[in-house]
Amino acid sequence: MNLQELTSSEKILLAEELWDSVASEEQLFPLTEDQKAELDTRLASYSANPEAGDSWENVRNRISNS
């Protein structure tokens, strides 16, 4: 397969298929105890105050305008 011959849409579909095939094998990427603890901390923080964050649209605008 010559990637240069694929259309942009075909390349995106191929990338999605590759990602899905890797992501489905999650045991290949086990979380460390530190990562699990960090996720638990973030989830508890969100549960305690779900309005504390910002929308993706606002974050994206700040990134784009900096």
Secondary structure, 3 states (H helix, E strand, C coil): CCHHHCCHHHHHHHHHHHHHHHHCCHHHCCCCHHHHHHHHHHHHHHHHCCCCCCCHHHHHHHHHCC
